[in-house]
Amino acid sequence: MPLSFRALRLGLFVFFILAGMLFTAGWAMHHAKRQAMIEDAGRASQQLGLYANSLHTLIDRYRALPAVLALDPELIKALSSPVDKPVQDALNHKLERINSTANSSTLELLDSTGLAVAASNWRLPSTYVGSNYAFRPYFKQTQSQGTGRFYAVGVTSGVPGYFLSSAVQGENQRFLGAMVVKLEFPELEREWRQGSDILLVSDARGIIFIANQDGWRYRELKPLSREDRAELAVTRQYDKQPLVPLQHQVLNRFGDNSHLTRVQGPEGSTEYLWESLPLEAEGWTLHLLRKPQVSNAGRNAALAAAAVWLSLVFALLFISQRLRLARLRQRSREELKQLVEERTRDLRTAQEGLVQSAKLAALGQMSAALAHEINQPLTTQRMQLATLRLLLDNQRYDEARQALEPLEQMLTRMAALTGHLKTFARNSPSGLRERLDLATVVDQALQLLETRIRAEQVEVALYLARPAWVRGDAIRLEQVLINLLRNALDAMAGKSYKRLEVRIELAADQWRLSVFDSGGGIPGEHLGNVFDPFFTTKPVGEGLGLGLAISYGIIHEAGGRLTVENQPGGACFAFTLPRDPEP
Ligand code: ADP
């Protein structure tokens, strides 16, 4: 693989890991933050409920006050006829007293035209007395429905407040005027100012009229319609207060009344968790704005997600590496197996080649002996044939027949010899496992070496259990025996006492064949090397050092083992082969 391609692949891989890590961390952080905000919003919503309760309680406390005062006979009587100065004074004092006892902001009494005839604040320059409030919606409501309520900025005092009113009725339910209580919320606002949250109350038009922090009041949460503006002008609800739109944009919504919002507020552009709670009874909405908490949750989640991502990537890498390694190992195992098979095949071919060349070498050695073996009978036969001719010429037939017998024997022997040589020279396929008698193999091997045995006057002792059936390749086993016998003869060459013992005996369901000679044995230091290829102690030209190595291989292939040990007087080579059961 070209280097640049590999570098590119590595770069892409690192990019993939980093991008994945950033993405997972970002996603986890976003999720954790959102979750934290939802939890925070839940808490804020609960608090909002508490704030709403405190507002309700405050208003409820004064709701009955105008209704109760409207029943006062003194007030009814006063409104029944035009109010003169002494009556007005008395009423002013009375209202002042009640107002201070009830702890309300202001109490005022309006006549049927909406004119304030008496008020608790009669002492102040900004007193309501003498002003007409017929244009205020609460007066109109009281006139038509008996009660009224309205939040407005006082046109006279400039102080905002909640006006609760009740009709003062004369005989036959005649509308005489309205008893009005004004509530201001400075304490409530002060109380709400304790926390860091921003608390706002907006009216049905979305105009904020109560706020616990400066700069939020008289802001429009939504654009006002033309009709709204016209009506505000008539009712003078917020009188001279300029209404400024409050820019806000929802970033994330958690529910109908819960969202994360960016607000262009008095403090500049800020993000708030914005919770709203409609106050059905008044037609208002209570809002709680809280700055989202900077928590570690997001960062921790991001770190955890990055760690999980990395572990996942590395786990996958590890697994894929293991799989690749296993695949490679499997492949190399298969390659190794194939290589071993190839080598084994090569070795077998080489071994077969060696066996063949060793045989040829043996053949070469043997041909000299054979020439001598065959030459001698041929000379004898030529002489005997001459004798035969003479006998026949003289018609001495009986003697002639007798003279034919040794001739025939000699020919049979020569035929056997050449037959052996033919089979010996033949290259037999490896792995042949024919059923054969070991004793016969010994016979044939001895027959091949008979001339030499006789010439060297070796005493041969045979202890052969027969038949000794085994499975193997007769030609190869014969080759092993010839090797063993020839080595034994070589070892005894210079000795005065020459004895060769060949045994076949049964040992634990195995046939054991041993060849013992009186050649003096193998020196201890050579004992471990005699089966090594090309190990020989014989002079150059006489030994190849292959005989025992090849024999060892042949016996091994036939399922046995060729061993050697020194015994008193000489060496003993032996091998065992599994017994082939009687057919
Ligand atoms: P080679 O006969 O060509 O030397 P072999 O592999 O047949 O090769 O034998 C290896 C060596 O083992 C011989 O050179 C000889 O030293 C030793 N050896 C084999 N048989 C005998 C034996 N019966 N007695 C003593 N030495 C032996």
Boltz pocket constraint, residues with backbone or C-beta under 6 A from the ligand:
constraints:
  - pocket:
      binder: B
      contacts: [[A, 483], [A, 484], [A, 487], [A, 488], [A, 491], [A, 517], [A, 519], [A, 521], [A, 522], [A, 530], [A, 532], [A, 535], [A, 536], [A, 537], [A, 538], [A, 542], [A, 543], [A, 544], [A, 545], [A, 546], [A, 547], [A, 548], [A, 549], [A, 571]]
      max_distance: 6.0
